[in-house]
Amino acid sequence: MQALENQGMISDPRGRAESIQLTPEGLVRAKELAYRLFSG
């Protein structure tokens, strides 16, 4: 989680919570990756 926060993809990972909140930049990157992986 710390690595994702350092890259600006998530914000403030506290402890071992099962949910995270994507930053706006992280959401854009996640959508781009999902498109590349799943739009065959």
PDB file of N, CA, C, O and CB in Angstrom:
ATOM      1  N   MET A   1       0.812  -1.185   0.000  1.00  0.00           N
ATOM      2  CA  MET A   1       0.000   0.000   0.000  1.00  0.00           C
ATOM      3  C   MET A   1       0.862   1.257   0.000  1.00  0.00           C
ATOM      4  O   MET A   1       0.529   2.251  -0.646  1.00  0.00           O
ATOM      5  CB  MET A   1      -0.927  -0.007   1.190  1.00  0.00           C
ATOM      6  N   GLN A   2       1.960   1.203   0.725  1.00  0.00           N
ATOM      7  CA  GLN A   2       2.827   2.373   0.782  1.00  0.00           C
ATOM      8  C   GLN A   2       3.377   2.710  -0.597  1.00  0.00           C
ATOM      9  O   GLN A   2       3.477   3.884  -0.955  1.00  0.00           O
ATOM     10  CB  GLN A   2       3.974   2.141   1.764  1.00  0.00           C
ATOM     11  N   ALA A   3       3.735   1.692  -1.370  1.00  0.00           N
ATOM     12  CA  ALA A   3       4.253   1.940  -2.717  1.00  0.00           C
ATOM     13  C   ALA A   3       3.203   2.616  -3.590  1.00  0.00           C
ATOM     14  O   ALA A   3       3.534   3.520  -4.357  1.00  0.00           O
ATOM     15  CB  ALA A   3       4.712   0.627  -3.366  1.00  0.00           C
ATOM     16  N   LEU A   4       1.947   2.198  -3.490  1.00  0.00           N
ATOM     17  CA  LEU A   4       0.883   2.833  -4.260  1.00  0.00           C
ATOM     18  C   LEU A   4       0.665   4.275  -3.823  1.00  0.00           C
ATOM     19  O   LEU A   4       0.411   5.147  -4.654  1.00  0.00           O
ATOM     20  CB  LEU A   4      -0.413   2.047  -4.119  1.00  0.00           C
ATOM     21  N   GLU A   5       0.763   4.524  -2.527  1.00  0.00           N
ATOM     22  CA  GLU A   5       0.634   5.906  -2.050  1.00  0.00           C
ATOM     23  C   GLU A   5       1.804   6.749  -2.549  1.00  0.00           C
ATOM     24  O   GLU A   5       1.611   7.893  -2.962  1.00  0.00           O
ATOM     25  CB  GLU A   5       0.564   5.948  -0.503  1.00  0.00           C
ATOM     26  N   ASN A   6       3.005   6.198  -2.514  1.00  0.00           N
ATOM     27  CA  ASN A   6       4.184   6.932  -2.983  1.00  0.00           C
ATOM     28  C   ASN A   6       4.072   7.298  -4.458  1.00  0.00           C
ATOM     29  O   ASN A   6       4.592   8.328  -4.886  1.00  0.00           O
ATOM     30  CB  ASN A   6       5.446   6.108  -2.749  1.00  0.00           C
ATOM     31  N   GLN A   7       3.393   6.453  -5.240  1.00  0.00           N
ATOM     32  CA  GLN A   7       3.208   6.720  -6.668  1.00  0.00           C
ATOM     33  C   GLN A   7       2.022   7.646  -6.925  1.00  0.00           C
ATOM     34  O   GLN A   7       1.765   8.013  -8.071  1.00  0.00           O
ATOM     35  CB  GLN A   7       3.015   5.412  -7.426  1.00  0.00           C
ATOM     36  N   GLY A   8       1.298   8.026  -5.876  1.00  0.00           N
ATOM     37  CA  GLY A   8       0.172   8.928  -6.028  1.00  0.00           C
ATOM     38  C   GLY A   8      -1.097   8.252  -6.504  1.00  0.00           C
ATOM     39  O   GLY A   8      -2.013   8.928  -6.971  1.00  0.00           O
ATOM     40  N   MET A   9      -1.174   6.924  -6.399  1.00  0.00           N
ATOM     41  CA  MET A   9      -2.340   6.207  -6.903  1.00  0.00           C
ATOM     42  C   MET A   9      -3.434   6.035  -5.859  1.00  0.00           C
ATOM     43  O   MET A   9      -4.602   5.882  -6.218  1.00  0.00           O
ATOM     44  CB  MET A   9      -1.924   4.861  -7.412  1.00  0.00           C
ATOM     45  N   ILE A  10      -3.088   6.056  -4.588  1.00  0.00           N
ATOM     46  CA  ILE A  10      -4.079   5.978  -3.521  1.00  0.00           C
ATOM     47  C   ILE A  10      -3.740   7.039  -2.488  1.00  0.00           C
ATOM     48  O   ILE A  10      -2.629   7.568  -2.455  1.00  0.00           O
ATOM     49  CB  ILE A  10      -4.118   4.553  -2.876  1.00  0.00           C
ATOM     50  N   SER A  11      -4.716   7.335  -1.649  1.00  0.00           N
ATOM     51  CA  SER A  11      -4.457   8.332  -0.620  1.00  0.00           C
ATOM     52  C   SER A  11      -4.552   7.713   0.757  1.00  0.00           C
ATOM     53  O   SER A  11      -5.468   6.941   1.040  1.00  0.00           O
ATOM     54  CB  SER A  11      -5.429   9.497  -0.741  1.00  0.00           C
ATOM     55  N   ASP A  12      -3.624   8.045   1.592  1.00  0.00           N
ATOM     56  CA  ASP A  12      -3.595   7.721   3.009  1.00  0.00           C
ATOM     57  C   ASP A  12      -4.028   6.297   3.383  1.00  0.00           C
ATOM     58  O   ASP A  12      -5.096   6.120   3.969  1.00  0.00           O
ATOM     59  CB  ASP A  12      -4.449   8.671   3.718  1.00  0.00           C
ATOM     60  N   PRO A  13      -3.220   5.279   3.055  1.00  0.00           N
ATOM     61  CA  PRO A  13      -3.584   3.920   3.454  1.00  0.00           C
ATOM     62  C   PRO A  13      -3.371   3.743   4.954  1.00  0.00           C
ATOM     63  O   PRO A  13      -2.233   3.760   5.421  1.00  0.00           O
ATOM     64  CB  PRO A  13      -2.758   2.876   2.665  1.00  0.00           C
ATOM     65  N   ARG A  14      -4.426   3.577   5.694  1.00  0.00           N
ATOM     66  CA  ARG A  14      -4.312   3.454   7.154  1.00  0.00           C
ATOM     67  C   ARG A  14      -4.449   2.001   7.553  1.00  0.00           C
ATOM     68  O   ARG A  14      -5.495   1.387   7.343  1.00  0.00           O
ATOM     69  CB  ARG A  14      -5.382   4.311   7.873  1.00  0.00           C
ATOM     70  N   GLY A  15      -3.406   1.458   8.121  1.00  0.00           N
ATOM     71  CA  GLY A  15      -3.454   0.095   8.637  1.00  0.00           C
ATOM     72  C   GLY A  15      -3.718  -0.943   7.567  1.00  0.00           C
ATOM     73  O   GLY A  15      -3.203  -0.851   6.453  1.00  0.00           O
ATOM     74  N   ARG A  16      -4.523  -1.927   7.914  1.00  0.00           N
ATOM     75  CA  ARG A  16      -4.788  -3.030   7.002  1.00  0.00           C
ATOM     76  C   ARG A  16      -6.242  -3.019   6.551  1.00  0.00           C
ATOM     77  O   ARG A  16      -6.861  -4.077   6.440  1.00  0.00           O
ATOM     78  CB  ARG A  16      -4.447  -4.367   7.664  1.00  0.00           C
ATOM     79  N   ALA A  17      -6.783  -1.862   6.295  1.00  0.00           N
ATOM     80  CA  ALA A  17      -8.170  -1.748   5.844  1.00  0.00           C
ATOM     81  C   ALA A  17      -8.350  -2.485   4.520  1.00  0.00           C
ATOM     82  O   ALA A  17      -7.436  -2.544   3.698  1.00  0.00           O
ATOM     83  CB  ALA A  17      -8.579  -0.263   5.696  1.00  0.00           C
ATOM     84  N   GLU A  18      -9.531  -3.038   4.331  1.00  0.00           N
ATOM     85  CA  GLU A  18      -9.802  -3.779   3.104  1.00  0.00           C
ATOM     86  C   GLU A  18     -10.195  -2.873   1.953  1.00  0.00           C
ATOM     87  O   GLU A  18     -10.249  -3.322   0.808  1.00  0.00           O
ATOM     88  CB  GLU A  18     -10.888  -4.789   3.343  1.00  0.00           C
ATOM     89  N   SER A  19     -10.468  -1.622   2.229  1.00  0.00           N
ATOM     90  CA  SER A  19     -10.840  -0.717   1.149  1.00  0.00           C
ATOM     91  C   SER A  19      -9.846   0.436   1.095  1.00  0.00           C
ATOM     92  O   SER A  19      -9.247   0.813   2.103  1.00  0.00           O
ATOM     93  CB  SER A  19     -12.285  -0.190   1.339  1.00  0.00           C
ATOM     94  N   ILE A  20      -9.687   0.979  -0.087  1.00  0.00           N
ATOM     95  CA  ILE A  20      -8.801   2.109  -0.297  1.00  0.00           C
ATOM     96  C   ILE A  20      -9.549   3.134  -1.142  1.00  0.00           C
ATOM     97  O   ILE A  20     -10.594   2.830  -1.718  1.00  0.00           O
ATOM     98  CB  ILE A  20      -7.464   1.669  -0.982  1.00  0.00           C
ATOM     99  N   GLN A  21      -9.019   4.326  -1.212  1.00  0.00           N
ATOM    100  CA  GLN A  21      -9.607   5.353  -2.055  1.00  0.00           C
ATOM    101  C   GLN A  21      -8.569   5.755  -3.090  1.00  0.00           C
ATOM    102  O   GLN A  21      -7.455   6.156  -2.751  1.00  0.00           O
ATOM    103  CB  GLN A  21     -10.080   6.583  -1.215  1.00  0.00           C
ATOM    104  N   LEU A  22      -8.952   5.641  -4.364  1.00  0.00           N
ATOM    105  CA  LEU A  22      -8.048   6.034  -5.434  1.00  0.00           C
ATOM    106  C   LEU A  22      -7.998   7.549  -5.538  1.00  0.00           C
ATOM    107  O   LEU A  22      -9.002   8.234  -5.339  1.00  0.00           O
ATOM    108  CB  LEU A  22      -8.483   5.414  -6.772  1.00  0.00           C
ATOM    109  N   THR A  23      -6.828   8.055  -5.851  1.00  0.00           N
ATOM    110  CA  THR A  23      -6.708   9.472  -6.166  1.00  0.00           C
ATOM    111  C   THR A  23      -7.242   9.657  -7.582  1.00  0.00           C
ATOM    112  O   THR A  23      -7.401   8.672  -8.304  1.00  0.00           O
ATOM    113  CB  THR A  23      -5.215   9.979  -6.033  1.00  0.00           C
ATOM    114  N   PRO A  24      -7.521  10.883  -7.996  1.00  0.00           N
ATOM    115  CA  PRO A  24      -7.968  11.099  -9.381  1.00  0.00           C
ATOM    116  C   PRO A  24      -6.963  10.541 -10.400  1.00  0.00           C
ATOM    117  O   PRO A  24      -7.360   9.960 -11.410  1.00  0.00           O
ATOM    118  CB  PRO A  24      -8.187  12.600  -9.636  1.00  0.00           C
ATOM    119  N   GLU A  25      -5.675  10.717 -10.133  1.00  0.00           N
ATOM    120  CA  GLU A  25      -4.654  10.192 -11.040  1.00  0.00           C
ATOM    121  C   GLU A  25      -4.650   8.662 -11.040  1.00  0.00           C
ATOM    122  O   GLU A  25      -4.481   8.032 -12.084  1.00  0.00           O
ATOM    123  CB  GLU A  25      -3.269  10.723 -10.646  1.00  0.00           C
ATOM    124  N   GLY A  26      -4.835   8.079  -9.869  1.00  0.00           N
ATOM    125  CA  GLY A  26      -4.885   6.625  -9.769  1.00  0.00           C
ATOM    126  C   GLY A  26      -6.076   6.049 -10.513  1.00  0.00           C
ATOM    127  O   GLY A  26      -5.973   4.987 -11.127  1.00  0.00           O
ATOM    128  N   LEU A  27      -7.206   6.744 -10.464  1.00  0.00           N
ATOM    129  CA  LEU A  27      -8.397   6.287 -11.169  1.00  0.00           C
ATOM    130  C   LEU A  27      -8.181   6.319 -12.677  1.00  0.00           C
ATOM    131  O   LEU A  27      -8.568   5.388 -13.383  1.00  0.00           O
ATOM    132  CB  LEU A  27      -9.607   7.146 -10.789  1.00  0.00           C
ATOM    133  N   VAL A  28      -7.570   7.375 -13.164  1.00  0.00           N
ATOM    134  CA  VAL A  28      -7.273   7.466 -14.602  1.00  0.00           C
ATOM    135  C   VAL A  28      -6.363   6.318 -15.019  1.00  0.00           C
ATOM    136  O   VAL A  28      -6.608   5.659 -16.030  1.00  0.00           O
ATOM    137  CB  VAL A  28      -6.611   8.829 -14.946  1.00  0.00           C
ATOM    138  N   ARG A  29      -5.331   6.085 -14.250  1.00  0.00           N
ATOM    139  CA  ARG A  29      -4.386   5.013 -14.595  1.00  0.00           C
ATOM    140  C   ARG A  29      -5.055   3.642 -14.522  1.00  0.00           C
ATOM    141  O   ARG A  29      -4.805   2.789 -15.373  1.00  0.00           O
ATOM    142  CB  ARG A  29      -3.167   5.050 -13.659  1.00  0.00           C
ATOM    143  N   ALA A  30      -5.896   3.422 -13.522  1.00  0.00           N
ATOM    144  CA  ALA A  30      -6.605   2.154 -13.393  1.00  0.00           C
ATOM    145  C   ALA A  30      -7.518   1.918 -14.590  1.00  0.00           C
ATOM    146  O   ALA A  30      -7.587   0.803 -15.107  1.00  0.00           O
ATOM    147  CB  ALA A  30      -7.415   2.123 -12.096  1.00  0.00           C
ATOM    148  N   LYS A  31      -8.217   2.954 -15.031  1.00  0.00           N
ATOM    149  CA  LYS A  31      -9.093   2.817 -16.198  1.00  0.00           C
ATOM    150  C   LYS A  31      -8.294   2.512 -17.459  1.00  0.00           C
ATOM    151  O   LYS A  31      -8.710   1.694 -18.279  1.00  0.00           O
ATOM    152  CB  LYS A  31      -9.916   4.092 -16.399  1.00  0.00           C
ATOM    153  N   GLU A  32      -7.151   3.168 -17.613  1.00  0.00           N
ATOM    154  CA  GLU A  32      -6.299   2.911 -18.783  1.00  0.00           C
ATOM    155  C   GLU A  32      -5.802   1.468 -18.784  1.00  0.00           C
ATOM    156  O   GLU A  32      -5.815   0.805 -19.821  1.00  0.00           O
ATOM    157  CB  GLU A  32      -5.100   3.884 -18.806  1.00  0.00           C
ATOM    158  N   LEU A  33      -5.367   0.985 -17.631  1.00  0.00           N
ATOM    159  CA  LEU A  33      -4.876  -0.387 -17.543  1.00  0.00           C
ATOM    160  C   LEU A  33      -5.995  -1.396 -17.787  1.00  0.00           C
ATOM    161  O   LEU A  33      -5.792  -2.390 -18.484  1.00  0.00           O
ATOM    162  CB  LEU A  33      -4.238  -0.633 -16.179  1.00  0.00           C
ATOM    163  N   ALA A  34      -7.164  -1.151 -17.223  1.00  0.00           N
ATOM    164  CA  ALA A  34      -8.295  -2.059 -17.429  1.00  0.00           C
ATOM    165  C   ALA A  34      -8.675  -2.104 -18.905  1.00  0.00           C
ATOM    166  O   ALA A  34      -8.973  -3.174 -19.436  1.00  0.00           O
ATOM    167  CB  ALA A  34      -9.508  -1.623 -16.576  1.00  0.00           C
ATOM    168  N   TYR A  35      -8.667  -0.968 -19.561  1.00  0.00           N
ATOM    169  CA  TYR A  35      -8.990  -0.926 -20.993  1.00  0.00           C
ATOM    170  C   TYR A  35      -7.992  -1.761 -21.788  1.00  0.00           C
ATOM    171  O   TYR A  35      -8.380  -2.556 -22.643  1.00  0.00           O
ATOM    172  CB  TYR A  35      -8.997   0.532 -21.509  1.00  0.00           C
ATOM    173  N   ARG A  36      -6.706  -1.576 -21.503  1.00  0.00           N
ATOM    174  CA  ARG A  36      -5.681  -2.330 -22.240  1.00  0.00           C
ATOM    175  C   ARG A  36      -5.790  -3.823 -21.979  1.00  0.00           C
ATOM    176  O   ARG A  36      -5.592  -4.625 -22.893  1.00  0.00           O
ATOM    177  CB  ARG A  36      -4.285  -1.842 -21.859  1.00  0.00           C
ATOM    178  N   LEU A  37      -6.101  -4.209 -20.745  1.00  0.00           N
ATOM    179  CA  LEU A  37      -6.144  -5.623 -20.384  1.00  0.00           C
ATOM    180  C   LEU A  37      -7.408  -6.325 -20.857  1.00  0.00           C
ATOM    181  O   LEU A  37      -7.358  -7.497 -21.233  1.00  0.00           O
ATOM    182  CB  LEU A  37      -6.023  -5.768 -18.900  1.00  0.00           C
ATOM    183  N   PHE A  38      -8.535  -5.632 -20.845  1.00  0.00           N
ATOM    184  CA  PHE A  38      -9.808  -6.310 -21.037  1.00  0.00           C
ATOM    185  C   PHE A  38     -10.563  -5.928 -22.298  1.00  0.00           C
ATOM    186  O   PHE A  38     -11.688  -6.389 -22.492  1.00  0.00           O
ATOM    187  CB  PHE A  38     -10.666  -6.050 -19.881  1.00  0.00           C
ATOM    188  N   SER A  39      -9.995  -5.115 -23.150  1.00  0.00           N
ATOM    189  CA  SER A  39     -10.702  -4.734 -24.384  1.00  0.00           C
ATOM    190  C   SER A  39     -10.027  -5.379 -25.592  1.00  0.00           C
ATOM    191  O   SER A  39      -9.502  -4.703 -26.477  1.00  0.00           O
ATOM    192  CB  SER A  39     -10.736  -3.186 -24.546  1.00  0.00           C
ATOM    193  N   GLY A  40     -10.059  -6.677 -25.595  1.00  0.00           N
ATOM    194  CA  GLY A  40      -9.360  -7.478 -26.580  1.00  0.00           C
ATOM    195  C   GLY A  40      -9.727  -7.258 -27.965  1.00  0.00           C
ATOM    196  O   GLY A  40      -9.177  -7.901 -28.859  1.00  0.00           O
TER     197      GLY A  40
END
